[in-house]
Amino acid sequence: MQDASTLFDLSGKVILVTGATRGIGLACAELLASQGATLIISSRKQDACDAVAAQLTTDVSSNSKGNKAIGMACHLGEIDQIQQLWKDIEERFGQIDVVLNNGATNPHFGPIYDTDLAAFQKTCDVNIRGYFYMCSLASKLMAKNGGGSIINVASVNGVIPGLYQGIYSITKAAVISMTKAFAKECSGMKVRVNAILPGATDTKFASALIQNEAILQSLLTHVPMNRVAKPSEMAGTVLYLASEASSYTTGACINVDGGYLTV
């Protein structure tokens, strides 16, 4: 029988979080660090990564489970940067136990038929190709060390396309399918692959929705809980998927949406 007091303990684990300097990524990194993990904080800018890493290291220093955090910048739309990131991780740590693929982009907010080629390409490069190669390289390194957990941040938009978020929604549908494909093929390597599907969350990334009162009120009519989420409300599900509590969970796409997809 598992001990509830240690079920979510991440001591000794090395965890990479992308898009970790704000919003959902930052909230998840804070909770994961509090459970004893060593955090690799990643986003496009090194100074932002270093600032969060320093704060997390300070925050957990008085916690008996506390460990350290370091910053490693990476642009998920650039394959060479992804490859360098994984080379650096293997050289520095020799392992990776959990990866939270959270970094994403959505440069076009407007009618889908007005999506220009540059916005289309950028969204696909980061949200599909970037996630794919992060999953691929993570699973290979995890397999060398007995397994691990990959957690992809998809979206409810991957199930029900969001208004004026056409190409973004398409890429998030791809992330859901990608999660299931990797889960099926990586189980034999003891690598679990799951996703969370956040609903509307109060982040800078979602500000075009949250700060437009007409759009927000229209959206909330479809949310039984009648409010948007706080970034921290995504972190508990991520902790579950990162920990031994989810040891028999793979290929799952968990809605964290206030009931949006049940309507």
N, C-alpha and C positions, 0 to 999 in steps of 0.2 A: 504494500500500500504506500502511495506517495504521501510525503509529509507536506501538509498545506503551507507550513511556515517556510518551506524552501522551494515550493512549486514554481515560483516566479523569480527565483534567484538567478541572476545572470553573472555571478562572479566568475572571473576567468574567461569570459566570452569576449571576443572581438567583434564589434558591430559597426558596419558602415551605414550611414544615413546620408542620402543625397537630398539636395534641396533643404539642408538642415539648418540654415541660418535664420529662418523665419517661419511663421505659420505652422502648418501641420508637422513639418519635418522637425522644427525646433521643439515643439511640444513633445513629440515622440522621443527625441534625443534626450530631453530632460528626464523623462520617466525611465528610459532604459539605463541612463547613467546612474540613477538613484538605486537601481537594483544591482549595481556592482560591475557593470560592463565597462570595458574600455571602448570608447566611442571614437570613430573616425568621422569627423564632421566635414562634409563635402558640399560645395556649391561652386559657382563660377569664379568667385573672387577670393583669393587667398586671405586677404586681410579680414574679410567677414568671417571666414572659417576659423581663423586664429582667434578672433574675438570671442566667438561662441565657445570654442574649445577651452579657452582660458576661463570663461565664466563657469562652464560645467565642472571643470577641475576644481575650482574654488567652491562651488556649491556642494559638491559631494565630499569635500575633504574632511568634514566632521562626521560623515556617515560611515559606520563600520564596514558597510558594503562598498564604499566609494572607491573609484578608480580614476583613471586619467582619461583625458580626451585630447585628440590632436586634430589639426586641420589639414586637409589635403584637397586642394582645389581641382575641379574637373568640370569641363563643359560637356554635357551629355550629348550635344550635337556634333562633337568632334571625336572621331574614332581614335585618332592618335592620342588624345588626352585620356580616353577611357583605357586604352592599352597601357599607357604610362602609369595611370592610377593603380591598376592591378599589379603591374610590375613592382611598384613601390610598396604596395601592401604586402605582397609575398616576401619581398626582401626584408621589410621591417618587422613583420609579425610572423610570417610563415604560416598563417592561418587566417580564416575568416569564418565566423560562426553564424552570423546573421547579416543579411543585407536588406535594408529598407529602400526600395526604389521609389523615391518620392518626387524628385525633381521633374518638372514638366514646364511646358510653355503653351501659350494660347495667344498668338499675336493678332489673330483676326476675330473681332467681335462685330458681327453684322450678318446680313443675308449670306447663306452658303454659296449662292451663285456668284457673289462678288469676291469670293476668296481668290486672291492673286497667287501666282505660282510661288513667289518667295515665301509667303505665309504658309502655303500648303507644304512646301518642302521643309521649312524650319520645324513646323509642328510634327511632321512625320519623322524627321531626323532625330528629334529629341524624344518624343513620346513613344515611338515604335522602335526605330533602329537603336536608339540609346538604351532603352529598356532591354531589348533583345540581347545586345552584347553584354550588358551588365549581368543579366541572368546567365548567359553562356559562360562568361569568365568566372563568375562567382561559383557556379555549380562545379566547375572543374577543380577549383581550389578547395572547395568544401569536400569534394570526393576524396582528395588526398589525405584529409584529416578526419575521416569518419562521418562526414555529413554536415548538415546545417539547415538553416531556414532562410528562404527568400520570400520577402513580402513586397508585393507590388501595390502601389496606390493607384487604383483605377478611378472610377467615378460612377455615380448613378447615371451620368450622361452616356455611359457605355451601354446602358440598357434602354433608356429613353432619351433620345438626343435632345440636348438643351437648345432653347431658342437662341438663334444668332451665335451658336457655338458648334456649327456643323462639323468642321474638320477636327476640332478638338474632341467632339463626341465620337467621331469615327476612330480616332486613335485610341480612345479609352475602351471602345469595344474590342479593338485589337489586343489591348493589354489583358482584358478578361480572357480572350481565347488563348493568348500567349501563356498566361498563368496555368491554364488547364493542360496545354501541350507540354510545358516544361515539367509540370507535376507528374504527368503520366510517364514521361521518359526518364525522369531523374529519381524516381522512387527507389530504384534498384541501387542507386548510389547513396542512399540514405539522405537525400536532399529533398526537403519539403518545400513546396512552392504554393503560396496562397496569395490572395488579394483582399484588400478592403475597398469598399465602394462608398466613399464619403458623399453625403448630401451637401447642400449649401452650407458652407462654413465661413465664418467671419475672418477672412484673411485678405491681405492685399491682393493676392492672386484673383480672388472672387469679387473684388471691389466694384467691378462694372455691374454686377448683379445686386450686391448688397446695398450699394449706395444709390441705386435707382429705385425710388419708392414704388413706382408703378410696376416694375418688373418684380420687385421683392414681394409685394402684396399678392401679385398673381401667382408667384411661386408658392407662397405660404398656404394658399388655398388647397394645395396638394400635399401638404405636410401635416399629418395628424397631430404632431406635437406643436405645430403652429409657431415655430421659431427656427432660426438658423443655429448651427452648432458652434461651439467654441473649439478652437484647434485641439485643446487638451482632451476633448471628448472622443477624439480618434485614437488617443494614445493607449487606452486600456486594451482595445482590440489588438493593437500592434504588439503590446507586451504579451498578451496571450499567445499570439502566433510566433513570437520570438522565443518563448519559453518552453519548458518540458510539459507544461499544461496542455499543449497542443500536439503532443508527440504522435498522435494517430490522425492528425488533420493535414491533408494535402489536397490541392486542387479546389479548395473552398474559396468562394468569393463572397465575403461577408458584407452585407449592407449595414452602414452606420449612417442612417439617413433620416432619423425621426419618423420613420414609417412611410416615407415618400413612395417607395416602390411597392407598397402594399395597397395603395389607393387605386 
